[in-house]
Amino acid sequence: MFEPVTIKDIAKALGLSTSTVSRALRDTYEISSATKKLVTDYAKQIGYKPNPIALSLKERRSKSIGVVVSEVANSYFSQAIDGIESIAYDKGYHVIISQTHESYEREVINVNHLASRGVDGLLVSLSSQTSDISHLKSLHEKGLPIVFFDRVADEIVTDKVIADNEKGAYNATSHLIASGYKKIAHLTSSSHLSISIERLSGYKKALSDHNIELNEAYIKYCPHGGMIYEETETAIKELLALKDKPDAIFVAGDRLSTGCLSVFKNLSVKVPDDMAIAGFSNSDVLDLFNPSLTSVRQPAYEIGQQATEMLLRLIEAKYPVEEFEKKVLDTNLFIR
């Protein structure tokens, strides 16, 4: 007579409680990774197979995932969320969206609230103010599945999906150079953000490849990523006040690009006569702007889809996942 191995047998053999074994096998975040490994290794070794009927009763999943973005109205994020929902709803998961408005404090509150509501995992794009990620680290160490997209944290070992920011920035800057501009400024978000670092690197590489000397005075940071009009306006005014003022500007963000056009309009800066502009933007509204701007478009919808697929793989894995990847998707340059 075949007697299947039960959770009780594993608990007895390892000297653990049945609830600990059960939680370790379900990969919940209350159990330490060391205990999980001990239990799963032993379960594999003795050929433990969960009872599907008992499993469905025990599966205390909320079937929901939390999404943390800076702003839903940002065209990049709204497209990414469409991508996230297209996969999640298809697989029977609810999506709970929260906005940080580029505030670190708000990000901490949102992340902790989502975790306390028992979401099965988190999709996170960091706020421009976030440099300390201990709020995410502690949840990740407890086993809550987290996948980063767009603005990622290198210190946390998990799956990540980004656009090829460096190449996108390189192409946009090279386009301005090819159009005859030599004094190209760079307007970007906070300096520690992964996207800022990658886009700055692409900008610098394009200048260097075309033998144009880098002018540090041409690089301006907006710590709130364009959420505060005055911040963008101050940066542009400082560029215009330079003795050797720039003749073009490469802008490293969606919010910043549209903000930049508003500032130009209010300061009566004519594009491209007074200043040419190229930026990162997924906004379809750009075609209505006159003059418009050449933009680097990211595959936001696909980034959302891939990040969600990665997160669901982590959530539904029977055993702890040890292999992670960072996917880098291509950008397109829309010349207007």
N, C-alpha and C positions, 0 to 999 in steps of 0.2 A: 504493500500500500504506500503510495507516494505522499509524503508529508511535506508540504511546502515550508520553507524557512519563514518564520514570522519575525516581526519587530521585537517581540519578547525574547526570542532566541538570541538576537544580536545584542540586545540590552544586557541579558544575562552574561553572555560571553565577554562583553567589554566592561561589565560592572557599571553600566550607566542606567538611567531611568528610561522607561519606554518613551516618555514624552520627549526626552532629549534626542533619542535615536530618531523618532518620528520627525522631529523638527530638522534634524541634521539632514535627513533624506529628502525633506521638502525644500531644503536649502533656504530656510528662513533666516532673517538677519539677527535673530537673538542668539544664535549659536556661533561660537568662535570658529575661525577657519580651520584651526588645528583639530578640533573635535569633529567638524564636518569631514575632514580628510580621513581621520581615523575610522569613522563610521562608514563612509562611502567605500574606502579601500576594502574594509572587511566584508561589506555587503557584496561587492564585486567578486571577492575571493570565494565566498561560499555560494555565489549564484542566487542571491536574494532577488525575487521578482515581486514588485508590489501587487497586491490584490486590487484589480481595477474597480471593484464595487466599493471596497473600503476607501480606496483612494479618492473617489469622487465625493464621498462624504467628508473626508479629511481635508480636501483641497480648499483651504480657507482663503483662497485668492479673492481679491476684490474685483479682479478683471478690469482694473483701471490703471492708467499710467499718467504720471504728472509731467507737464511740460513747463519749463521755466525759460522765458524769453524776456528781452528788454521791453519790447513794445509790439503789440499785435497790429497796430496801424502801420508799422513799418512794412513796406511792400515785400521785402525779403522774407520777414518772419511770417507774414500772412500766407505767402506761397509755401513756405516750409511746413506750416501747420496744416495746410491742405494736403500736403504729401504725407504727413504723420497720420492724419485722420483716415486717409484713403487706405492705409494698411491696417491701422488699429481696429477700425470698425468692422472691416472685413474679417478680422480674426476674433471678433466678439469682445473687444476691449473698449472701455470708455476713455475719453481723453479729457483730462482736467488741466486747463491752461491758466498760468499765472504770469503776471507782468512785473518786472522789477523797476521799470522806468529808469534803468541804469543806476539804481541805488543798491549798494552793498547790503545795507540794513534790511531793505525790503526783500532782497534775495534770500537772506538768512531766514527771515520770517516765513516766506513762501515755501522754501525747501522743507523747513521743519513742520509746517502745517500740512503739506502734502504727505510727508512721511507719517505724521501722526494719524492721518486719515486712512492710512493703510494702503497706499498705492503699491502696486507690484513692482514698480520701477520708475526711474526718472530720466527724462530727456532734458539736458541742460545746455543752454548757451549763456555763458557768464555775463554779468553786467560789467560795464566799462569801469566801475569803481572797485571791482572785486580783485584783490591781490591775495587776500588770505582765504584759503579754501577749506579751512578746518571743519566747517559745518558740513561740507560734502564728504570730506575724508572720513569723519567719524561714522556717518551713515554707510559709506561704502565698506568700511572695515567691518561693520556689523552685518554686511552681506546684502544690503539693498542694491539691486542692479541699477547702475547709472551709465548712461551713454552720453557723450558730449558731441555737440555739433556746432559748426561755425566758430564759436569762441571756446577754445578748449583749455583744459588744465593738464599740463604735461605730468605733473606729480602723481596723478591718479592713474593707475594702470587699468585701463578698460578700453572698450571700443570707442573710436572717434571718427567723425565724418566731417571733412572740410572741403572747401573749394581750393583750387590751386591759386591762392592769394598772391604768391610771389610772381607767378607767371602773368596773372591778370594785371597786376600793377606794372610789371615790366612792359607788357604790350601797350597799355594806356600811355605810359610815359614815352615809349618809343614812337607812338603815333603822334604825340605832340612835337617831338623832336623832328620827325619826318615832315611835319607840317611847317617846319621852319622856326620853331620856338627853341630858344637856348637858355632862357632864364626861367626855369620851371620850379614853382614852389610846391610844397606838399602839405596838405591839410589832413590831419588824422585824429583818431580818438586817443584814449589814454595810452601812454607808452608801454605799459606792461601787458596789454591785451595781446593775445596770440595773433589776431588778425592785423593789428597795428604793426607788430614786429615783422610779420611776413610781407605785408604790403610796402613797408618802408624799405625792406631789403630789395624788393623788385624795382622800386623807384631808383634806389642807389645804383643797382646793377645796370639799369638802362642808361643812366647818366655816364657811368664809367665806360660802358661799351661804346658810347658815342663820343668819348673823350671830352665830356663836359665836367668841369670841376664842381664838386658838391659845395653848396653854400649853406652852412648850418642855419643862417638867419632865415632861410626860405622854408624851414621845417617848423610847422606850428601844430601844437597838440591841443585838442579840445577834450578835457577829461570826461565830459558828459556826452561825448559822441554826437553832438549836434542837437541834443534835447533842449539846450538853452540857447535861444537866439543870440543873446548878448555875447555869449562865449565865442560863437562863430563870427559875429560882427567884429569883436575886438581883434581876433586873429587876422581877419581880412584887412582891417584898418591898419594894423601893425605892418602887414606886408606892403600895403599901398604907401605907407609913410617912409619905407626904406629909400635911401638915396638911390641905390641901384635896384629899382623895384622890378619884380618879376613880370614877365609878359604872358605867362600861362600858369595854370595851377592844376595839379593832380589831386583829386579828393578821394580819401580812402573809406568812404562809407555812404550808405543809402541816405540816412538822415542828414549827414553833412552836405551831400551833393545838392539836395533840394534846398537846404538851409542856405547854402552858398549862393544859389541863384536868387533867393529872396534878398539876401544882403546886397548883391550886385544891383538888383533892381532899385532898392531903397537908396543906395549910394550913387545911383546913376552911372554905374560902371557898365560900359557897353561890351557885350560879348559878340564876336571875339576881338573887336577893334581895340579895346583897352586891355582886355585879358581873356585869353582862351581858357577853356576848362574841359577836363575829362575826369570822370569819376566812376566810383563803384555804385551802381544803382540797378535795382530790379523793378523800378517804377515804370508802369505803362503810361503814366501821366507825362513823362518827359517829352513825348512827341507833341504834346500840346504847348509846351514851353516855347516861347519865341524870344531869343534864339534858344535852341536846345543844347544838350551836351552829349558828347560821345561818352558811352558808358560801358563799363565791364559788367556783364550780367552773369550772375552765379546760377547754377542749376538748383535753385532753392527747393523746388518740389521734390526732385530726386534725392537731395540731401536729407529732406524730411523722411522720405520713404526708406532710404537705406538705414538711417539712424534707428527708425522704428523696427525694422526687420532685425537689426542687431540687438536691440533691447529685448524684443520678444524671444529671441534665441537664448539670451541670458536668463530671462524669467522662466522659460519653459524647460531649461536644461535639467535633466534628472541628476546630473552630477556637476559639481563646481567646474566652471569653465576656466581653463588656464591659458588659453591662447587668445590673444586679442589683436585687432588690427586697426590701423588708421587709414581710412580710405580718403583719397584725394581726387576730387572730381574737377574736370576741366571747366574753365570759364569761357565766355564768348565776348568779343569786343564789337559793340554796335557803334558803327561810325555814323554820326549824324551831321 
